[in-house]
Amino acid sequence: MRYLSDILEGVPATELQGAYDMEISAIVFDSRKVIPGALFVAVKGTVVDGHDYIEQAVKDGASAVICENLPAHTVGEVAFIMVANCAIALGQIAANFYNNPSSQLKLVGVTGTNGKTTVATLLYQLFTDLGYKCGLLSTVENKINGEVIPATHTTPDPVALNSLLDEMVIKGCDYCFMEVSSHAVAQHRIAGLCFSGGIFTNLTHDHLDYHKTFDNYLKAKKAFFDALPKSAFALTNIDDRNGNIMLQNTKAHKKTYALKSMADYRAKILENQFGGLLLNIDNDEVWFKMVGSFNAYNLLAVYATAMLLEQDKAKVLTSLSKLTGAEGRFDYIISTNKVIGIVDYAHTPDAVQNVLSTIHDIRKGNEKVITVIGCGGDRDKTKRPIMAKVACQWSDKVILTSDNPRSEVPEDIIKDMEAGVDPSNQRKTISITNRHEAIKTACHLANPGDIILLAGKGHEKYQEIKAVRNHFDDKEELLKHFNQLVN
């Protein structure tokens, strides 16, 4: 338990009613989770307003309430604290409740459209290999010293986030590497955290269903860097046209990395094949197990971060050369009859093009590229025709199918995608709603040497249809059909 006065440290309150020295048992922003002695924070969400549940929270035992507007009726023994923004206050309150764990380790955030998971995962793997105790907060999974904790969001809510960071501190972690999503920045989920560094990977078309405009999306990413302290570093991909924008107002120490431009940290691709990448990275030639120019950027970002965190260059490059990155990111297998299958999380137009252009660069000539691709339901609809168009431009055969339809009708999503298929590409495009059948068809169409790309789901082990998550694993499906072809 912590005293309310300690929890409110650094939180600008506009009005206070009631006792100030009570003990608080928990921080809660969901009224259904209130326990006796809890502090309820009435956050205004995208769907519901926590102010509508203050009365219920008090009935269920909340001892204090954080709100932007006082309710019509207040209870004498309950403390009411008014603030300008409950979402921002929640972050600081959660940090205070858990004794500000982010200031007790080195917390590095990774943001951008593509590459966040790979960069954060590689950093976790690298620093673990270098002998440090580390934490990881990512889309795929959360980890504390090797212990896996399932991830439900790219960036958890402030209470869950600080609880995880607190556990990392208790278990002796030196570093934590976390993905920072644009949603998390816009919703103030990272408010109250103390970052030692921030990394920008790239920015392309995504999440416009939430942010509405690309400018809003850009500003959300930039806000992360604007908030970094002087003691932190801000590392940006200067080859991305938005890379410099991230650094414009930051107080942090500015550093850049690039493959094409002049930068503080540079690399050049010498060889790119299914076996891996040969890079000249800061004048050292190193062979890496990962594939593609997009992974050259990811590896360079990780290397640069390690240098900024004052690690030994030779040890870093040696360790990085052994790593394979995150599950479901250019994850490939080869069947006994030499068909190559690639599973990748690519779910934006730019990510799809990156993966397919990498395949194009590696292929030797006559192999067909068969792409199985869908788009998620209840998400940005404007990218659907673009993704189909990109897939057709870079593939010999395209199968449009379901991803996670969620509450939408799968056939409607596919129709949105079909709108992006040029008349000249319609003959090489087929639509199969059932993803099982789409993958099976791709395997039957493939000849030895051909390449099958399953795009969109990557590491996910489910398919969400009408609010129900059914088990579905792209890699598992691919292996099953590869085995059937042999038998």
N, C-alpha and C positions, 0 to 999 in steps of 0.2 A: 504493500500500500504506500501511496505518496500523499503528501498534503496538497490541497488545492492551491495554496499560495505558491508552492514550488512548481506545480504543473503549469501555472499561468505565467511563469517567468518569461519575459520577452514578448508576451502577447498583449498588444495594445487593446485594452478594454475601454469602451465608451461609457459604460454604466455597470454598476455592481449592486445587486440586491441580495441581502442575506449574509450568512456566515462566510468567513474567508479561510478559517483554519481547520476545516474538516478533512478527514482522511478520505481518499478516493480509491475504490477497489478496482476499477477498470475504466478504460476509455471506450465509448461506444457511439457509433453514428447510425446504427440500425436499431430501431426501438425494440425489435424482436429479441435482441441479444442483451437487453438491460438486465443487470443483476443488482441486488441491494448495494447501495453505496457507490454506484457507477456515476461517471460524468457523461451526460448525453450531449453530443454535438449535433445541432440541427442543420445539417448540410443541405443546401439546395442542389439536388442532382438534376440530371437531364430528364428524368421521368417523374420523380417524386420530390417533394419538399419536406425536409425533416421537421420543419416548423409545424406541420400538420400532425406530428406524432409526439409533440412535447407532453401533452396531457397524459397520453398512454405511458410514456417513459417515466413520468413522475409517479403514476399509479403503481408501476412495476418496481419502484424502489430507487429511482435515480435521485442522488443527493444534490446534484448540481447540473445546470443546463447552460450550454453555450448557445447563443442565438443572435440573430441580426435584428430581430424585432421581438419585443417582449409580448408574451401571450396576454390575452385580456384578463385572465385570472392567474395570480401567482400564489404559491404556497409558502407560508412564512419560513418553514424550516428548510426549504430548498433554496440553494444559491442560484441566482440567475445572473449571467455575465453576458453583456452585449458586446459584440465585436462588429467590425465593418464587413468581414468576410469569413464565414465559418469554415470554408474549405481550407483557406490559408491557416487559420487558427488551429485547425485539426492537426496539420503537419507539425507545427511547433509544439502543440500540447502532447502529441504522441511521442515526439523526440524527448521532451522533458520527462514524461512518465517513465521512459526506459533509460533515463540518465544519458541522453544524447550519445547513443552508441556510434553514430557515424563519425564523431570526432575522436573516437578511441581506436580507429583503424584507418587505413588509407582506402578511401572509397573512390572508385573511378567509374564514371558513367559513359556509356556509349550510345550515341543517338544517330539517326539517319534513316532513310527508307530501307535500304538493303545492307546486309552485312553485320547488323548489330549482334545477332546471336553468335555468328562465327567469331567475331572479334572478342566478345566477352568470354566465350567458351575457350578460345585459344589462350587468352590472358590467364584464365583460371588454370588451364592445363600447364601453361608455361611456368607460372610462379609456383605451382605445386611441385613441378619437376625441379625447380630451383631450390626447393627445400622449405618453402614458406607454407604456413597454414592459411588457407584461403576460403572465401565464400563466393558463390555465384548466384546471381539473380537473373534468370533469362526466360525467354518464351518456352524453351524446351523443358527446362527443369531448374530448380534451385538446389544448391549444394552447400554443405558446410563440412569442410574437411573430408570430402568424399561421401558423406551421407546425403542421399538423394531425398529431396522434399518436393513433391509434385507442384508444378506451377499452374496457376489458374489464369493469371494475367501476365502480360509482358512486364508491367510494373505493378506490384501489389498496392493495395490501399495503404495510407500512412500508418495505421495501427499495425497491420500485418508486416509491413516493411520494417518498421522500427523493432518489432518483436523478433524478426529474423536477424536483423543486425545485432540486436542485443544478445541473441544466442551465439552469433559468431564471436562477439567479444568475450563472452563467458567461456567459449571453447578455444580461445587463444588465437583467433585469426589475426593475421597481419594486414591482409588485403581483402577487399571485396570488389568484384567486378560486376556491374549491373547494366542491363539494357534500360535506356530511358526513352519511353515512347512519347510521341507527341500528345497523346491523350493524357498521359501522366503529368506532363508539364501544364497543359491547359486546365486540368482538373486539380492542380496544386498538390498532387500526390507526393511530390518530392520536396514540398515546403518543409523547412526546418532541418534539412539534411546538410551536412558539411562535406563537400566534395574536394578531393585532392587533385582531381583532373577530369577533363571532359574530352571525348573523342567524337568527331563528326566524320561519317563515312561518305554519304551522298544524299541527294534529295531528288526524288522523282515523283511521278503521279501516284498518289495513294491517299486513302482516308478522307477523300473529299465529301463522303457521305456525312462525316462528322464535322470537319472544319469548314465545309461549304466552298471555300476558295483556296487556291494554291498559296496565295499570299498569307492567309491565316495559318495554313500548315507550316509555311516557312517561318512565320513569327513564333509559332509554338516551339519549333526546334531552336530558334535563336534565343528565346527567353531562357533556355537552359544555360547557354554560354554567358548571357548578360548577368546571370545571378552568381556565376563562379567568383570566389574570393581571390584576392591578390596572391595568396599563397598557393593557388592551384595552377595547373597548366591547361591550356586550351589547344588541342591538336586537331588540325583540320586538313581534309583532302583538298588541296589547292587545284587539282585537275577538275573538280566539280565546279560548275559556274556559280554555285551558291556557297562555296567553301570560304571565300573571303568575307562574305556577309556575316557568317557566324562569329567572326573575330572583331567586328566593328566596334562594339560597345563593351566588350568584356574587360574586366580588370585583371584577368588571369594572364599568366605568362604565355605569349602567343608562339606557337610552333606549327610548321606545315610539313606535309608529306605528299609525294607525287611520283607518278611514272613518266609523265610527259613534260611537266613544268619544272622550273627552278624551285627548289624547296629545301628545307632544313634536312629532310630525310628523303632519299631517292632510291629507286630501284629500277632495273631494266630486265625485261623478260628475254632470256637467251634461248630457252627451249620450253615448249608447252605441249604436253602429250598426256595420254591417259595414265601414264606411269607417274606423272608429277610435273613440277615446274623447276627449271633452272633459272635462278635469279642472280643478277649482280646487285647486291644490296649494300650500299655504302662501301663500294669497291671490294667486296668479298663475294666470290661465286659460291652459291649454296644451292643444293638440290633439296626441294621440298616435296612431300608426298601429296600435297594438294594441287588441284588442277584449275586452270583458267585465269584470265587477266583479272577478273573480279577478286579472286583469291590472292593474286599478287598484291592488290590494294589492301586486302585484309591482313595479310602477313606483314606488310610494311607498316601498317597502323600499329600492330602488336609490337613489332620490333621497336618502332619509335617510342611507344609508351614505355617499354622496358628501359630504354635509354634515359628517358625523362625521369624514371623512377630509380635511376642510378645503378642499374644492373650491369654485370660484366658482359661485354659484347660477344666474346667468343662462346661463353656458356649459353647466352640467349640464342644465338644462331644454331648452335649444336642441338639444343633442346627443341627449337622450333622446327628443325628439319625432320624431327621424328613424329610430329603431331599430325592429326587427321581432321581436326575441327569438330563441328557440331553434327549431330545425327540429322539426316534428311537434307543436307546441303551438298549437292553434287555427289550424292551417295550412289556409287555404281557397282554393278555386279555383271559378270560375264557368264552366259550359259555354256553348257558343254558343246553346243553347236555354234559357239562364237557370236551369239547375239549379245550386244551390250545394252544393259538396262540402266537407266539413270533416274533416281528419285530426287526431286528438288522442290524446295518450299516456294519457288518462284510464283508469286501471286500478284505481281504488278507488271505492267507492260515492259518496263526497263529491266526487271529481273528476268523475265522470260527471254528478252532479247540477249541479255548477258549470257545466259546459259546456252541458248541456241547458237550464238556467235562463237562461244568457246568450243562447242561441238564442231561447228563449221571449220574452225581453225585447226582442230586436231584430226578430223576425218581425212583419210588418205585419198579419197576420190569418188569411188562408185557406190559407197554404202548409202542406203536410204536412211533418212531421219524420219521417224514416226513419232509424232507428238500427241500425247493424250492430255487434254487440258480442260479445266472448268473454271467457274468463277463462283465465289461465295455469295450466298443469299443474304439479304438485309445489310448489304454493304454497298460501297460506291458503284453505282450502275454505269457511270460514264467510262470506266476503264474496260468494261466487258468487250465491246466491239474492237477496241484497240488491241487487247490481248489476243483476240482471235486473228486479227490482221497480222500482228507480229509473228504469231505461230505459223501462219500460212506462208509468210514471206521467207521464213528460215527453215521450213520443213518440206519433205517430199510427200508426206501424208499427215493429215491432222484429224484427230477424232475429238469432237466437242462432246463433253460429258458433264456429269454433276461433280461438284466439289463438296461443299457443305451448303445445301439449299436452305437450311434453317427453316424459316416460316414461308418462304417463297415456293412457287410451283417450279420444279426443275426445268420443265419444258420452256417456261417463260424466260428463265435465265439464259438457256441455250439460244433462244430466238434473239435475245439481245446480242449475244456473241455472233450469231450468224449474220447480223446486220453489218459487221465489220469485214466480212469475207468478200473480197473483190470477185467480180464475175469470172475473171481468168483463173481464180483459185478454187472455184466451187467444185470442180471435178475431183480435186484431191482432198476434199473435206467431207466427212460424214459425221452425223450426230447420233450418238448412242447414249440415252439418258442414264442407264444403269452403269455405274463405274466398274463393277465387276466385269460386265460384258465388254465394256470399252477396252479394258486392259487385256482381256482374253483375245479380243479381235486384233489388237496391236501385236500381240505375240504370234498369232497365226499369220499375220501379214509379213512378218519379219523373216528375212533370209539370213544365212550366216554372214556375219560382218556388219549387219544393219544395226542401227542405234535407236532404241526406244526411250523417249523422255516422258516420264510421268511428272507433270508439273502441278504445283499448287498446294499439296498437302504435306509433303516432306515428312517431318517427324511425327505428325499426328497419327494417333492410333484409333481414330473414330471418324464416323461420318454423321453429321447432325442433320436430321430430317424431322420436321414438325416438332421441334423441341426435344427430340429423343436422340441420344448419342448411341449409335450402333458401332460395334467393333469394326474397324476397317484400317488396314495397314497396307499402303501402296507397295512397300518392299516385300511384304509377305505375299501379296497377290502376285507380284511379278515372279517370285521364286516358285510359287505353286504352278503357274502356267509354263514357266521354263521347264520344270520337271515333267509336266504332262507332254510337252513337245518331244522330250527325249524318250519317254515311255510309250 
